[in-house]
Amino acid sequence: MRAGSLVIWDQKCAHGSRPNSSHNFRAAQFMKMFPNKISPSRAIKRADVLHRILLKENFLPQITPTGVTVFGLKDSKQFNQTL
């Protein structure tokens, strides 16, 4: 592959790589994608736990509207009370 290229495959597809025999740096970033299909009660629990972690680490003030959506914080009762 050329530098800057991206390969996307299903984890069920056989795959592998060869050792890097060059002097060039090589890196990989693994991402997991899955459908957003969880029960409403699980979404609330997950959002509440994430809210507590963000609050403890003093990261909550930095969350943007996009972050609220990505992290599912709109489902957190505690998050909505801090607005």
Secondary structure, DSSP 8 states (H G I E B T S, - for coil): --TT------TTS--------SSS---------------HHHHHHHHHHHHHHHHHTT-GGG--HHHHHHHTGGG-HHHHHH-
